Amino acid sequence: MARNEVRPPIRLRSTAGTGFTYVTRKNRRNDPDRLTLAKYDPIIRRHVAFREDR
């Protein structure tokens, strides 16, 4: 199965400084800039902003 360059895997790193990451995919055509999502950080046990790490 070929890799899809339009939807590459990206790493979301916690902005709380814990180093916890999520791995997901995004559509580069719809979201060309860095993605920021509010997700759960189990290290500090609360929801924080996760920013795309390149």
CHARMM-style PDB file with segment names, atoms N, HN, CA, C and O in Angstrom:
ATOM      1  N   MET     1       0.837  -1.176   0.000  1.00  0.00      PROA
ATOM      2  CA  MET     1       0.000   0.000   0.000  1.00  0.00      PROA
ATOM      3  C   MET     1       0.888   1.249   0.000  1.00  0.00      PROA
ATOM      4  O   MET     1       1.828   1.351   0.788  1.00  0.00      PROA
ATOM      5  N   ALA     2       0.585   2.178  -0.877  1.00  0.00      PROA
ATOM      6  HN  ALA     2      -0.179   2.095  -1.517  1.00  0.00      PROA
ATOM      7  CA  ALA     2       1.418   3.362  -1.040  1.00  0.00      PROA
ATOM      8  C   ALA     2       1.183   4.373   0.083  1.00  0.00      PROA
ATOM      9  O   ALA     2       0.097   4.456   0.657  1.00  0.00      PROA
ATOM     10  N   ARG     3       2.229   5.129   0.370  1.00  0.00      PROA
ATOM     11  HN  ARG     3       3.111   5.061  -0.096  1.00  0.00      PROA
ATOM     12  CA  ARG     3       2.087   6.205   1.359  1.00  0.00      PROA
ATOM     13  C   ARG     3       1.258   7.329   0.760  1.00  0.00      PROA
ATOM     14  O   ARG     3       1.322   7.599  -0.439  1.00  0.00      PROA
ATOM     15  N   ASN     4       0.491   7.967   1.604  1.00  0.00      PROA
ATOM     16  HN  ASN     4       0.439   7.747   2.579  1.00  0.00      PROA
ATOM     17  CA  ASN     4      -0.322   9.080   1.148  1.00  0.00      PROA
ATOM     18  C   ASN     4       0.343  10.377   1.593  1.00  0.00      PROA
ATOM     19  O   ASN     4       0.362  10.690   2.783  1.00  0.00      PROA
ATOM     20  N   GLU     5       0.885  11.130   0.646  1.00  0.00      PROA
ATOM     21  HN  GLU     5       0.869  10.876  -0.321  1.00  0.00      PROA
ATOM     22  CA  GLU     5       1.602  12.360   0.976  1.00  0.00      PROA
ATOM     23  C   GLU     5       0.664  13.519   1.296  1.00  0.00      PROA
ATOM     24  O   GLU     5       1.094  14.524   1.862  1.00  0.00      PROA
ATOM     25  N   VAL     6      -0.620  13.390   0.936  1.00  0.00      PROA
ATOM     26  HN  VAL     6      -0.970  12.574   0.475  1.00  0.00      PROA
ATOM     27  CA  VAL     6      -1.577  14.439   1.270  1.00  0.00      PROA
ATOM     28  C   VAL     6      -1.962  14.350   2.751  1.00  0.00      PROA
ATOM     29  O   VAL     6      -2.232  15.368   3.387  1.00  0.00      PROA
ATOM     30  N   ARG     7      -1.986  13.130   3.293  1.00  0.00      PROA
ATOM     31  HN  ARG     7      -1.766  12.303   2.775  1.00  0.00      PROA
ATOM     32  CA  ARG     7      -2.341  12.926   4.698  1.00  0.00      PROA
ATOM     33  C   ARG     7      -1.173  12.268   5.447  1.00  0.00      PROA
ATOM     34  O   ARG     7      -1.231  11.077   5.752  1.00  0.00      PROA
ATOM     35  N   PRO     8      -0.124  13.031   5.742  1.00  0.00      PROA
ATOM     36  CA  PRO     8       1.040  12.435   6.409  1.00  0.00      PROA
ATOM     37  C   PRO     8       0.789  12.254   7.907  1.00  0.00      PROA
ATOM     38  O   PRO     8      -0.034  12.963   8.486  1.00  0.00      PROA
ATOM     39  N   PRO     9       1.482  11.321   8.531  1.00  0.00      PROA
ATOM     40  CA  PRO     9       1.382  11.203   9.993  1.00  0.00      PROA
ATOM     41  C   PRO     9       2.100  12.369  10.651  1.00  0.00      PROA
ATOM     42  O   PRO     9       3.184  12.765  10.223  1.00  0.00      PROA
ATOM     43  N   ILE    10       1.491  12.915  11.694  1.00  0.00      PROA
ATOM     44  HN  ILE    10       0.611  12.593  12.042  1.00  0.00      PROA
ATOM     45  CA  ILE    10       2.105  14.018  12.430  1.00  0.00      PROA
ATOM     46  C   ILE    10       2.145  13.652  13.903  1.00  0.00      PROA
ATOM     47  O   ILE    10       1.392  12.794  14.361  1.00  0.00      PROA
ATOM     48  N   ARG    11       3.027  14.306  14.636  1.00  0.00      PROA
ATOM     49  HN  ARG    11       3.640  15.003  14.264  1.00  0.00      PROA
ATOM     50  CA  ARG    11       3.172  14.079  16.067  1.00  0.00      PROA
ATOM     51  C   ARG    11       2.674  15.310  16.803  1.00  0.00      PROA
ATOM     52  O   ARG    11       3.123  16.423  16.528  1.00  0.00      PROA
ATOM     53  N   LEU    12       1.749  15.121  17.738  1.00  0.00      PROA
ATOM     54  HN  LEU    12       1.384  14.217  17.962  1.00  0.00      PROA
ATOM     55  CA  LEU    12       1.232  16.209  18.565  1.00  0.00      PROA
ATOM     56  C   LEU    12       1.909  16.137  19.920  1.00  0.00      PROA
ATOM     57  O   LEU    12       1.785  15.129  20.617  1.00  0.00      PROA
ATOM     58  N   ARG    13       2.632  17.197  20.313  1.00  0.00      PROA
ATOM     59  HN  ARG    13       2.733  18.016  19.747  1.00  0.00      PROA
ATOM     60  CA  ARG    13       3.362  17.232  21.575  1.00  0.00      PROA
ATOM     61  C   ARG    13       2.644  18.153  22.555  1.00  0.00      PROA
ATOM     62  O   ARG    13       2.149  19.213  22.172  1.00  0.00      PROA
ATOM     63  N   SER    14       2.590  17.745  23.814  1.00  0.00      PROA
ATOM     64  HN  SER    14       2.992  16.884  24.125  1.00  0.00      PROA
ATOM     65  CA  SER    14       1.914  18.507  24.855  1.00  0.00      PROA
ATOM     66  C   SER    14       2.615  19.835  25.098  1.00  0.00      PROA
ATOM     67  O   SER    14       3.844  19.903  25.136  1.00  0.00      PROA
ATOM     68  N   THR    15       1.814  20.903  25.264  1.00  0.00      PROA
ATOM     69  HN  THR    15       0.816  20.848  25.234  1.00  0.00      PROA
ATOM     70  CA  THR    15       2.379  22.214  25.574  1.00  0.00      PROA
ATOM     71  C   THR    15       2.622  22.369  27.071  1.00  0.00      PROA
ATOM     72  O   THR    15       3.152  23.392  27.504  1.00  0.00      PROA
ATOM     73  N   ALA    16       2.241  21.362  27.874  1.00  0.00      PROA
ATOM     74  HN  ALA    16       1.811  20.531  27.521  1.00  0.00      PROA
ATOM     75  CA  ALA    16       2.465  21.422  29.313  1.00  0.00      PROA
ATOM     76  C   ALA    16       3.904  21.079  29.679  1.00  0.00      PROA
ATOM     77  O   ALA    16       4.301  21.227  30.835  1.00  0.00      PROA
ATOM     78  N   GLY    17       4.688  20.624  28.708  1.00  0.00      PROA
ATOM     79  HN  GLY    17       4.365  20.503  27.769  1.00  0.00      PROA
ATOM     80  CA  GLY    17       6.091  20.329  28.959  1.00  0.00      PROA
ATOM     81  C   GLY    17       6.346  18.949  29.525  1.00  0.00      PROA
ATOM     82  O   GLY    17       7.432  18.689  30.045  1.00  0.00      PROA
ATOM     83  N   THR    18       5.365  18.052  29.436  1.00  0.00      PROA
ATOM     84  HN  THR    18       4.483  18.263  29.014  1.00  0.00      PROA
ATOM     85  CA  THR    18       5.540  16.709  29.968  1.00  0.00      PROA
ATOM     86  C   THR    18       6.226  15.778  28.978  1.00  0.00      PROA
ATOM     87  O   THR    18       6.749  14.734  29.367  1.00  0.00      PROA
ATOM     88  N   GLY    19       6.228  16.150  27.701  1.00  0.00      PROA
ATOM     89  HN  GLY    19       5.803  16.998  27.385  1.00  0.00      PROA
ATOM     90  CA  GLY    19       6.841  15.300  26.688  1.00  0.00      PROA
ATOM     91  C   GLY    19       5.906  14.244  26.140  1.00  0.00      PROA
ATOM     92  O   GLY    19       6.320  13.433  25.312  1.00  0.00      PROA
ATOM     93  N   PHE    20       4.653  14.228  26.578  1.00  0.00      PROA
ATOM     94  HN  PHE    20       4.317  14.886  27.251  1.00  0.00      PROA
ATOM     95  CA  PHE    20       3.687  13.245  26.092  1.00  0.00      PROA
ATOM     96  C   PHE    20       3.263  13.616  24.677  1.00  0.00      PROA
ATOM     97  O   PHE    20       3.064  14.793  24.375  1.00  0.00      PROA
ATOM     98  N   THR    21       3.122  12.610  23.804  1.00  0.00      PROA
ATOM     99  HN  THR    21       3.283  11.654  24.049  1.00  0.00      PROA
ATOM    100  CA  THR    21       2.764  12.861  22.411  1.00  0.00      PROA
ATOM    101  C   THR    21       1.632  11.961  21.962  1.00  0.00      PROA
ATOM    102  O   THR    21       1.442  10.866  22.493  1.00  0.00      PROA
ATOM    103  N   TYR    22       0.888  12.429  20.987  1.00  0.00      PROA
ATOM    104  HN  TYR    22       1.043  13.319  20.556  1.00  0.00      PROA
ATOM    105  CA  TYR    22      -0.087  11.646  20.239  1.00  0.00      PROA
ATOM    106  C   TYR    22       0.393  11.607  18.800  1.00  0.00      PROA
ATOM    107  O   TYR    22       1.057  12.539  18.347  1.00  0.00      PROA
ATOM    108  N   VAL    23       0.071  10.544  18.072  1.00  0.00      PROA
ATOM    109  HN  VAL    23      -0.468   9.786  18.440  1.00  0.00      PROA
ATOM    110  CA  VAL    23       0.388  10.452  16.651  1.00  0.00      PROA
ATOM    111  C   VAL    23      -0.926  10.344  15.902  1.00  0.00      PROA
ATOM    112  O   VAL    23      -1.763   9.498  16.218  1.00  0.00      PROA
ATOM    113  N   THR    24      -1.107  11.205  14.904  1.00  0.00      PROA
ATOM    114  HN  THR    24      -0.428  11.893  14.647  1.00  0.00      PROA
ATOM    115  CA  THR    24      -2.333  11.215  14.120  1.00  0.00      PROA
ATOM    116  C   THR    24      -1.987  11.603  12.691  1.00  0.00      PROA
ATOM    117  O   THR    24      -0.812  11.762  12.361  1.00  0.00      PROA
ATOM    118  N   ARG    25      -2.983  11.753  11.852  1.00  0.00      PROA
ATOM    119  HN  ARG    25      -3.937  11.624  12.121  1.00  0.00      PROA
ATOM    120  CA  ARG    25      -2.788  12.189  10.473  1.00  0.00      PROA
ATOM    121  C   ARG    25      -3.581  13.458  10.236  1.00  0.00      PROA
ATOM    122  O   ARG    25      -4.584  13.709  10.905  1.00  0.00      PROA
ATOM    123  N   LYS    26      -3.124  14.264   9.272  1.00  0.00      PROA
ATOM    124  HN  LYS    26      -2.310  14.060   8.728  1.00  0.00      PROA
ATOM    125  CA  LYS    26      -3.866  15.463   8.907  1.00  0.00      PROA
ATOM    126  C   LYS    26      -3.808  15.666   7.408  1.00  0.00      PROA
ATOM    127  O   LYS    26      -2.908  15.166   6.734  1.00  0.00      PROA
ATOM    128  N   ASN    27      -4.773  16.404   6.897  1.00  0.00      PROA
ATOM    129  HN  ASN    27      -5.504  16.810   7.445  1.00  0.00      PROA
ATOM    130  CA  ASN    27      -4.826  16.717   5.477  1.00  0.00      PROA
ATOM    131  C   ASN    27      -4.053  18.006   5.241  1.00  0.00      PROA
ATOM    132  O   ASN    27      -4.443  19.061   5.742  1.00  0.00      PROA
ATOM    133  N   ARG    28      -2.969  17.933   4.489  1.00  0.00      PROA
ATOM    134  HN  ARG    28      -2.652  17.076   4.082  1.00  0.00      PROA
ATOM    135  CA  ARG    28      -2.134  19.116   4.255  1.00  0.00      PROA
ATOM    136  C   ARG    28      -2.815  20.161   3.398  1.00  0.00      PROA
ATOM    137  O   ARG    28      -2.512  21.348   3.522  1.00  0.00      PROA
ATOM    138  N   ARG    29      -3.730  19.750   2.530  1.00  0.00      PROA
ATOM    139  HN  ARG    29      -3.976  18.786   2.430  1.00  0.00      PROA
ATOM    140  CA  ARG    29      -4.414  20.727   1.677  1.00  0.00      PROA
ATOM    141  C   ARG    29      -5.380  21.583   2.495  1.00  0.00      PROA
ATOM    142  O   ARG    29      -5.496  22.783   2.246  1.00  0.00      PROA
ATOM    143  N   ASN    30      -6.074  20.989   3.465  1.00  0.00      PROA
ATOM    144  HN  ASN    30      -5.979  20.014   3.667  1.00  0.00      PROA
ATOM    145  CA  ASN    30      -7.040  21.742   4.266  1.00  0.00      PROA
ATOM    146  C   ASN    30      -6.381  22.479   5.422  1.00  0.00      PROA
ATOM    147  O   ASN    30      -6.852  23.548   5.809  1.00  0.00      PROA
ATOM    148  N   ASP    31      -5.303  21.936   5.985  1.00  0.00      PROA
ATOM    149  HN  ASP    31      -4.921  21.067   5.671  1.00  0.00      PROA
ATOM    150  CA  ASP    31      -4.626  22.519   7.143  1.00  0.00      PROA
ATOM    151  C   ASP    31      -3.126  22.637   6.860  1.00  0.00      PROA
ATOM    152  O   ASP    31      -2.351  21.814   7.348  1.00  0.00      PROA
ATOM    153  N   PRO    32      -2.704  23.623   6.095  1.00  0.00      PROA
ATOM    154  CA  PRO    32      -1.278  23.725   5.771  1.00  0.00      PROA
ATOM    155  C   PRO    32      -0.417  24.196   6.940  1.00  0.00      PROA
ATOM    156  O   PRO    32       0.773  23.886   6.989  1.00  0.00      PROA
ATOM    157  N   ASP    33      -1.000  24.944   7.887  1.00  0.00      PROA
ATOM    158  HN  ASP    33      -1.967  25.196   7.848  1.00  0.00      PROA
ATOM    159  CA  ASP    33      -0.216  25.425   9.020  1.00  0.00      PROA
ATOM    160  C   ASP    33      -0.237  24.402  10.151  1.00  0.00      PROA
ATOM    161  O   ASP    33      -0.885  23.361  10.044  1.00  0.00      PROA
ATOM    162  N   ARG    34       0.471  24.702  11.227  1.00  0.00      PROA
ATOM    163  HN  ARG    34       0.997  25.548  11.314  1.00  0.00      PROA
ATOM    164  CA  ARG    34       0.569  23.745  12.336  1.00  0.00      PROA
ATOM    165  C   ARG    34      -0.767  23.572  13.038  1.00  0.00      PROA
ATOM    166  O   ARG    34      -1.520  24.526  13.236  1.00  0.00      PROA
ATOM    167  N   LEU    35      -1.038  22.338  13.407  1.00  0.00      PROA
ATOM    168  HN  LEU    35      -0.426  21.563  13.246  1.00  0.00      PROA
ATOM    169  CA  LEU    35      -2.305  21.972  14.023  1.00  0.00      PROA
ATOM    170  C   LEU    35      -2.193  22.065  15.536  1.00  0.00      PROA
ATOM    171  O   LEU    35      -1.173  21.679  16.108  1.00  0.00      PROA
ATOM    172  N   THR    36      -3.244  22.580  16.198  1.00  0.00      PROA
ATOM    173  HN  THR    36      -4.073  22.894  15.733  1.00  0.00      PROA
ATOM    174  CA  THR    36      -3.308  22.625  17.655  1.00  0.00      PROA
ATOM    175  C   THR    36      -4.639  22.050  18.095  1.00  0.00      PROA
ATOM    176  O   THR    36      -5.694  22.507  17.656  1.00  0.00      PROA
ATOM    177  N   LEU    37      -4.594  21.042  18.964  1.00  0.00      PROA
ATOM    178  HN  LEU    37      -3.736  20.671  19.320  1.00  0.00      PROA
ATOM    179  CA  LEU    37      -5.800  20.392  19.466  1.00  0.00      PROA
ATOM    180  C   LEU    37      -5.758  20.312  20.982  1.00  0.00      PROA
ATOM    181  O   LEU    37      -4.684  20.181  21.570  1.00  0.00      PROA
ATOM    182  N   ALA    38      -6.921  20.391  21.617  1.00  0.00      PROA
ATOM    183  HN  ALA    38      -7.793  20.498  21.139  1.00  0.00      PROA
ATOM    184  CA  ALA    38      -7.011  20.194  23.063  1.00  0.00      PROA
ATOM    185  C   ALA    38      -7.254  18.710  23.314  1.00  0.00      PROA
ATOM    186  O   ALA    38      -8.292  18.170  22.931  1.00  0.00      PROA
ATOM    187  N   LYS    39      -6.295  18.058  23.957  1.00  0.00      PROA
ATOM    188  HN  LYS    39      -5.452  18.496  24.268  1.00  0.00      PROA
ATOM    189  CA  LYS    39      -6.403  16.625  24.220  1.00  0.00      PROA
ATOM    190  C   LYS    39      -5.974  16.354  25.659  1.00  0.00      PROA
ATOM    191  O   LYS    39      -5.462  17.236  26.348  1.00  0.00      PROA
ATOM    192  N   TYR    40      -6.193  15.122  26.096  1.00  0.00      PROA
ATOM    193  HN  TYR    40      -6.609  14.405  25.536  1.00  0.00      PROA
ATOM    194  CA  TYR    40      -5.913  14.731  27.473  1.00  0.00      PROA
ATOM    195  C   TYR    40      -4.446  14.355  27.636  1.00  0.00      PROA
ATOM    196  O   TYR    40      -3.911  13.566  26.857  1.00  0.00      PROA
ATOM    197  N   ASP    41      -3.802  14.918  28.646  1.00  0.00      PROA
ATOM    198  HN  ASP    41      -4.236  15.559  29.279  1.00  0.00      PROA
ATOM    199  CA  ASP    41      -2.424  14.571  28.992  1.00  0.00      PROA
ATOM    200  C   ASP    41      -2.469  13.725  30.263  1.00  0.00      PROA
ATOM    201  O   ASP    41      -2.737  14.260  31.338  1.00  0.00      PROA
ATOM    202  N   PRO    42      -2.216  12.422  30.168  1.00  0.00      PROA
ATOM    203  CA  PRO    42      -2.341  11.542  31.339  1.00  0.00      PROA
ATOM    204  C   PRO    42      -1.274  11.768  32.400  1.00  0.00      PROA
ATOM    205  O   PRO    42      -1.443  11.328  33.537  1.00  0.00      PROA
ATOM    206  N   ILE    43      -0.187  12.435  32.062  1.00  0.00      PROA
ATOM    207  HN  ILE    43      -0.049  12.792  31.138  1.00  0.00      PROA
ATOM    208  CA  ILE    43       0.873  12.661  33.044  1.00  0.00      PROA
ATOM    209  C   ILE    43       0.424  13.696  34.077  1.00  0.00      PROA
ATOM    210  O   ILE    43       0.665  13.530  35.273  1.00  0.00      PROA
ATOM    211  N   ILE    44      -0.233  14.770  33.609  1.00  0.00      PROA
ATOM    212  HN  ILE    44      -0.429  14.905  32.638  1.00  0.00      PROA
ATOM    213  CA  ILE    44      -0.733  15.774  34.555  1.00  0.00      PROA
ATOM    214  C   ILE    44      -2.234  15.634  34.800  1.00  0.00      PROA
ATOM    215  O   ILE    44      -2.818  16.389  35.577  1.00  0.00      PROA
ATOM    216  N   ARG    45      -2.854  14.653  34.125  1.00  0.00      PROA
ATOM    217  HN  ARG    45      -2.379  14.040  33.494  1.00  0.00      PROA
ATOM    218  CA  ARG    45      -4.262  14.302  34.303  1.00  0.00      PROA
ATOM    219  C   ARG    45      -5.214  15.466  34.062  1.00  0.00      PROA
ATOM    220  O   ARG    45      -6.094  15.741  34.877  1.00  0.00      PROA
ATOM    221  N   ARG    46      -5.026  16.143  32.935  1.00  0.00      PROA
ATOM    222  HN  ARG    46      -4.311  15.919  32.273  1.00  0.00      PROA
ATOM    223  CA  ARG    46      -5.960  17.196  32.532  1.00  0.00      PROA
ATOM    224  C   ARG    46      -5.830  17.445  31.037  1.00  0.00      PROA
ATOM    225  O   ARG    46      -4.879  16.991  30.402  1.00  0.00      PROA
ATOM    226  N   HSD    47      -6.789  18.167  30.485  1.00  0.00      PROA
ATOM    227  HN  HSD    47      -7.561  18.537  31.002  1.00  0.00      PROA
ATOM    228  CA  HSD    47      -6.752  18.513  29.076  1.00  0.00      PROA
ATOM    229  C   HSD    47      -5.875  19.747  28.880  1.00  0.00      PROA
ATOM    230  O   HSD    47      -6.007  20.744  29.590  1.00  0.00      PROA
ATOM    231  N   VAL    48      -4.984  19.656  27.907  1.00  0.00      PROA
ATOM    232  HN  VAL    48      -4.877  18.847  27.330  1.00  0.00      PROA
ATOM    233  CA  VAL    48      -4.114  20.781  27.552  1.00  0.00      PROA
ATOM    234  C   VAL    48      -4.041  20.865  26.032  1.00  0.00      PROA
ATOM    235  O   VAL    48      -4.513  19.971  25.329  1.00  0.00      PROA
ATOM    236  N   ALA    49      -3.452  21.934  25.534  1.00  0.00      PROA
ATOM    237  HN  ALA    49      -3.068  22.660  26.105  1.00  0.00      PROA
ATOM    238  CA  ALA    49      -3.272  22.102  24.095  1.00  0.00      PROA
ATOM    239  C   ALA    49      -2.091  21.247  23.642  1.00  0.00      PROA
ATOM    240  O   ALA    49      -1.031  21.242  24.267  1.00  0.00      PROA
ATOM    241  N   PHE    50      -2.298  20.531  22.553  1.00  0.00      PROA
ATOM    242  HN  PHE    50      -3.159  20.534  22.046  1.00  0.00      PROA
ATOM    243  CA  PHE    50      -1.248  19.748  21.913  1.00  0.00      PROA
ATOM    244  C   PHE    50      -0.969  20.401  20.576  1.00  0.00      PROA
ATOM    245  O   PHE    50      -1.890  20.645  19.797  1.00  0.00      PROA
ATOM    246  N   ARG    51       0.298  20.686  20.302  1.00  0.00      PROA
ATOM    247  HN  ARG    51       1.047  20.488  20.935  1.00  0.00      PROA
ATOM    248  CA  ARG    51       0.693  21.378  19.087  1.00  0.00      PROA
ATOM    249  C   ARG    51       1.500  20.446  18.191  1.00  0.00      PROA
ATOM    250  O   ARG    51       2.253  19.597  18.668  1.00  0.00      PROA
ATOM    251  N   GLU    52       1.330  20.619  16.894  1.00  0.00      PROA
ATOM    252  HN  GLU    52       0.719  21.309  16.506  1.00  0.00      PROA
ATOM    253  CA  GLU    52       2.048  19.791  15.923  1.00  0.00      PROA
ATOM    254  C   GLU    52       3.542  20.009  16.038  1.00  0.00      PROA
ATOM    255  O   GLU    52       4.017  21.145  16.065  1.00  0.00      PROA
ATOM    256  N   ASP    53       4.277  18.916  16.106  1.00  0.00      PROA
ATOM    257  HN  ASP    53       3.891  17.993  16.085  1.00  0.00      PROA
ATOM    258  CA  ASP    53       5.727  18.946  16.242  1.00  0.00      PROA
ATOM    259  C   ASP    53       6.343  18.482  14.934  1.00  0.00      PROA
ATOM    260  O   ASP    53       5.955  17.438  14.410  1.00  0.00      PROA
ATOM    261  N   ARG    54       7.295  19.233  14.394  1.00  0.00      PROA
ATOM    262  HN  ARG    54       7.611  20.081  14.820  1.00  0.00      PROA
ATOM    263  CA  ARG    54       7.895  18.868  13.108  1.00  0.00      PROA
ATOM    264  C   ARG    54       9.313  18.412  13.278  1.00  0.00      PROA
ATOM    265  OT1 ARG    54       9.972  18.067  12.297  1.00  0.00      PROA
TER     266      ARG     54
END
